[in-house]
């Protein structure tokens, strides 16, 4: 018989408020250096990566903690969609530690998952992070049916401070965090995470399936404009070492705010001398395939975040998705990185409509006006946790690109579909 538990993993300061309640909003500006915000985001991303790794190390633990999402919350692109404790713990860990350092962001952190989790025993649990590691360990023992070792490992991953230092020399731009929000995708490509296969890299450096496609996405956006301004992306399972039987993670970040455009890496140039490539979903329509294949080589890969990351890293010229199976939490972090590189992410529907109606060729300025907006979720963001349909409005497809020229070429091909 199913039971319902409410195991509140709460910060001690939050015990008197109901889960999901909205705190009184502050009108006071909270100015922070971009370097300080980035330092915090990298720290919580490192914690998130460790949580994902710890859970994957023990197959029995992973099997225990998988929960299939109810029909109303499913991404209809897939026959099955899953929520794991990894998703919930990562999202609540990110929320907890960002809120500790930047309190006025606490009610403006939005994610894919709710903090309600049901394990295979039928226990429903409300998950948040405790103030002390010992409290978190004790409560995780209850969630994990007395698995002391797993609870201790997870609690340690949540509470241990990672060793990360960010150089602030070129990141001195100021961010008004009172005008900001955060979108989190705690485990992008959850299906690949659950399967746990080791993917095979092709000749282009792309892995179509496997744990390499899994990503943790944390993006900050400006409420007044809706534009992304900072993003951190982690691949917990970026590279497999067959000798040590272990994974190495990779972290990429980017900032595009005011006059600052900075990233953590020197991006590779789009490969010249070969046919340009577009990465797409395996379920993309035949019409879109036919329109783009005249100019581009088309490839597929798992995970919305991974497909955008392929574009960020210059392994593909663009990622094109024509249907509504992607959300703001999939895009925000990587959008900030693409903007820092001179690229962007536009709405597929609105960009194709504009290209079809325009009497002249679109320009980079037109693309600027078509960039995704991260504040307009179902008209407004009403809930601290955005897993419910009325606050998790899907996007009408996207085109993510590194070069404005590629985006314009793609739109010129797509506008011919309906002619």
SULQUIFEN-V97389 format. One record per residue. N is the residue number from 1. SS is DSSP state (A for helix, B for strand, O for the rest). BURIAL is b if it has 9 or more other C-alpha atoms within 8 Angstrom, else e. Layout:
N/SS/BURIAL  N/SS/BURIAL
//
This chain:
1/O/e  2/O/e  3/O/e  4/B/e  5/O/e  6/O/e  7/O/e  8/O/e  9/O/b  10/O/b  11/O/b  12/A/e  13/A/e  14/A/e  15/O/e  16/O/e  17/O/e  18/O/e  19/O/e  20/O/e  21/O/e  22/O/e  23/O/e  24/O/e  25/O/e  26/O/e  27/O/e  28/O/e  29/O/e  30/O/e  31/B/b  32/B/b  33/B/b  34/A/b  35/A/b  36/A/e  37/A/b  38/A/b  39/A/b  40/A/b  41/A/b  42/A/b  43/A/b  44/A/b  45/A/b  46/A/b  47/A/b  48/A/b  49/A/b  50/A/b  51/A/b  52/A/b  53/A/b  54/A/b  55/A/b  56/A/b  57/A/e  58/O/e  59/A/e  60/A/e  61/A/b  62/A/b  63/A/e  64/A/e  65/A/b  66/B/b  67/B/b  68/B/e  69/O/b  70/O/e  71/A/e  72/A/e  73/A/b  74/O/b  75/O/e  76/O/e  77/O/e  78/O/e  79/O/e  80/O/e  81/O/b  82/B/b  83/B/b  84/B/b  85/A/b  86/A/b  87/A/b  88/A/b  89/A/b  90/A/b  91/A/b  92/A/b  93/A/b  94/A/b  95/A/b  96/A/b  97/A/b  98/A/b  99/A/b  100/A/e  101/A/e  102/O/b  103/A/e  104/A/b  105/A/b  106/A/b  107/A/e  108/A/b  109/B/b  110/B/b  111/B/b  112/O/b  113/O/b  114/O/b  115/O/b  116/B/b  117/B/b  118/B/b  119/O/b  120/O/b  121/O/e  122/O/b  123/O/b  124/B/b  125/B/b  126/B/b  127/O/b  128/O/b  129/O/b  130/O/b  131/O/b  132/O/e  133/A/b  134/A/e  135/A/b  136/A/b  137/A/b  138/A/b  139/A/b  140/A/b  141/A/b  142/A/e  143/A/e  144/O/b  145/O/e  146/O/e  147/O/e  148/A/e  149/A/e  150/A/b  151/A/b  152/A/b  153/A/b  154/A/b  155/A/b  156/A/b  157/A/b  158/A/b  159/A/e  160/O/e  161/O/e  162/O/e  163/O/e  164/O/e  165/O/e  166/O/e  167/O/e  168/O/e  169/O/e  170/O/e  171/O/b  172/O/b  173/O/b  174/B/e  175/B/e  176/B/b  177/A/b  178/A/b  179/A/b  180/B/b  181/B/b  182/B/b  183/B/b  184/B/b  185/B/b  186/B/b  187/B/b  188/B/b  189/O/b  190/A/b  191/A/e  192/A/b  193/A/b  194/A/e  195/A/e  196/O/b  197/O/e  198/O/e  199/O/b  200/O/e  201/B/b  202/O/e  203/O/e  204/O/e  205/O/e  206/O/b  207/B/b  208/O/b  209/O/b  210/O/b  211/A/b  212/A/b  213/A/b  214/O/b  215/B/b  216/B/b  217/B/b  218/B/b  219/B/b  220/B/b  221/B/b  222/B/b  223/O/b  224/O/e  225/O/e  226/O/b  227/O/b  228/B/b  229/B/b  230/B/b  231/B/b  232/B/b  233/B/b  234/B/b  235/B/b  236/B/b  237/B/b  238/B/b  239/B/e  240/B/b  241/B/b  242/O/e  243/O/e  244/O/e  245/O/e  246/B/e  247/B/b  248/B/b  249/B/b  250/B/b  251/B/e  252/B/b  253/B/b  254/B/b  255/B/b  256/B/b  257/B/b  258/O/e  259/O/e  260/B/b  261/B/b  262/B/b  263/B/b  264/O/e  265/O/e  266/O/e  267/O/e  268/O/e  269/O/e  270/O/e  271/O/e  272/O/e  273/O/e  274/O/e  275/O/e  276/O/b  277/B/b  278/B/b  279/B/b  280/B/b  281/O/b  282/O/e  283/O/e  284/O/b  285/O/e  286/A/e  287/A/e  288/A/b  289/A/b  290/A/e  291/A/b  292/A/b  293/O/b  294/O/e  295/O/e  296/O/b  297/B/b  298/B/b  299/B/e  300/B/b  301/O/b  302/O/b  303/O/b  304/A/b  305/A/b  306/A/b  307/A/b  308/A/b  309/A/b  310/A/b  311/A/b  312/A/b  313/O/b  314/O/b  315/O/b  316/O/b  317/O/b  318/B/b  319/B/b  320/B/b  321/B/b  322/O/b  323/O/e  324/O/e  325/O/b  326/B/b  327/O/b  328/A/b  329/A/b  330/A/b  331/A/b  332/A/b  333/A/b  334/A/b  335/A/b  336/A/b  337/A/b  338/A/b  339/A/b  340/A/b  341/O/b  342/O/b  343/O/b  344/B/b  345/B/b  346/B/b  347/B/b  348/A/b  349/A/b  350/A/e  351/A/b  352/A/b  353/A/b  354/A/e  355/A/b  356/A/e  357/A/e  358/O/e  359/O/e  360/O/e  361/O/e  362/O/b  363/O/e  364/A/e  365/A/e  366/A/e  367/A/b  368/A/e  369/A/e  370/O/b  371/B/b  372/O/b  373/O/b  374/O/b  375/O/b  376/O/b  377/O/b  378/O/b  379/O/e  380/O/e  381/O/b  382/O/e  383/O/b  384/O/b  385/O/b  386/O/b  387/O/b  388/O/b  389/A/e  390/A/e  391/A/b  392/O/b  393/O/b  394/O/b  395/B/b  396/O/b  397/O/b  398/B/b  399/B/b  400/B/b  401/B/b  402/O/b  403/O/b  404/A/b  405/A/e  406/A/b  407/A/b  408/A/b  409/A/e  410/A/b  411/A/b  412/A/b  413/A/b  414/A/b  415/O/b  416/O/b  417/O/b  418/O/e  419/O/e
//
